[in-house]
Amino acid sequence: MSFKRVLTFQDLSCVGQCSLGVALPIISACGHETCALPSALLSNHTGSSFSGYTFTDLSADTTPICEELSRQGIDFDCFYSGYLGSVAQIEYAKAMMNTLLKKGGVRVVDPAMADHGRLYAGFDMHYAEKMRELCALADIVIPNITEAAMMSGIEYREDFDRDYVEKILDTLCDLGMKCIVLTGVSFDKDRLGVAVRENGKTEYYFHERLGYLCHGTGDIYASAFVGSYLNQKTCIEAASIAARFTLASILATEDRDTHTYGVRFERAIPSLINELK
Ligand code: PXL
């Protein structure tokens, strides 16, 4: 394993098995020093498995923290952002990419803002446009089909074919995105997977499709991708490892009928470490 220092910028939801609550343990398990900068503090995530949530925007602390890190000469091999919670935080993410990365450091953006055809609570199309700008500045972006459709301006579809996926990827490339790891790709009812577009070429990885949807898998996927990629994996290798880890996390959630707000990724961590050995 090679040791990297990662700055991850996303919310801290006290309960919910999402965002920093999964990025810290997963990227750390992959062997990297994982430094967490919370964009917002919530009681729990905003998904429908909870009946409400508190939300505190941490913008007032963001700039002083970044300035202090810069002043001390602390810099990072990777910047990875997820759920940010406000347009102001998207602007801070842009600044961090410029000021806190080492030369050659990698910028990864998960535009965590929507799923199943809908924006998460509290977001609007202005937020989606700003997120598209942030994605264009990244080296690698990790949208799901909903986020990719929204950013490309192509209508979201539940059923789609290879042409639809390639058109979305073409459009995102035209908008300036360099490497796209698109999740939730499926061309038949038994298989689900990921498409990786890099240097004008698309590669696919599919695994079995489970018959149910679980919350928070996007954050688990993106964190495992970052942790694996920083272990000298190619994009498609890291995308495949992250897909297997996400699947294992879902399968480890035996009580998913009652445990609906997230998945038990904790139990799948040994399998992720094994893949990276
Ligand atoms: O899993 C994405 C996510 C992260 N953070 C917060 C969320 C969500 C999705 O609902 O609400 C606060």
Boltz pocket constraint, residues with backbone or C-beta under 6 A from the ligand:
constraints:
  - pocket:
      binder: B
      contacts: [[A, 11], [A, 13], [A, 18], [A, 19], [A, 42], [A, 44], [A, 45], [A, 46], [A, 47], [A, 83], [A, 112], [A, 120], [A, 215], [A, 216], [A, 217], [A, 218], [A, 219]]
      max_distance: 6.0
